[in-house]
């Protein structure tokens, strides 16, 4: 069965960077896109970007352009989301989600990133 | 960006009673292929969102038939015919027509 397992909780200071991983299993990793979505406390879900797991083609929401990088390691069936120049407003739970058969059909368990001085 | 607006934001329901959630988009989600690119998710407490309805009205695998999605264009509705205790959580609508994909504010369903 399709499963996405994310890395654990992170705490960072303002201005730092964070890199969250998402390990996929149960399907051919390189055949399907992988998206990142975040949910800040009390806020709606927010789509951040996606990567074509078959190549290195990544696309980002304009809101995060210049601060985000989504990459992958196909041999490890793992995608990564790096967010730089963190500020307190980036405190959120970050999710990866596949587009396996449908857009955003399977989700990881989420990774809490706290940005605090 | 397409703005998604849900109502109500809080929905107390007695078990066995029906429930309905509205989702409106600032732009038509009906594409030329005839599909409405509107998805519904349920996020149970402490869990990740799970897919309920895709393309406006199609139930995802394993979703009970008491859940149904309807609407077209800019107005959509998620209906639960008879609410059960396990339906508690936050319901999100999402437009998948164009990036950035955008979500509604979420509707919190609680049992009375």
Interface residues (C-beta under 8 A of the other chain):
Chain A: X35 X44 X45 X46 X47 X50 X59 X61 X62 X63 X95 X102 X103 X104 X105 X106 X107 X108 X109 X110
Chain B: X39 X41 X48 X49 X50 X51 X54 X60 X92 X94 X96 X99 X100 X101 X102 X103 X104 X105 X106
